[in-house]
């Protein structure tokens, strides 16, 4: 028999609970059902961007050194720069 899941006063309390408890103690995997979510949409958007071949070659070299796909590296580098730019604006506005 699975343990009973307590009632939580808010999401933070629930987060703290699950951080310290094993969900397998509260759910019977034998009662699990497969579900499909056919109408979910991808959270990514495909774009086309033109960059110099030398830049792409450099990105591919860096990606290979990190053992990751070059398109994933591009997303990481873009996100890092976006974070830097927002941080700069936040500091300037204070």
Secondary structure, 3 states (H helix, E strand, C coil): CCCCCCCCCCHHHHHHHHHHCCHHHCCCHHHCCCCCCCCCCCCCCCCCCCCCHHHHHHHHHHHHHHCCCHHHHHHHHHHHHHHHHHHHHHHHHC
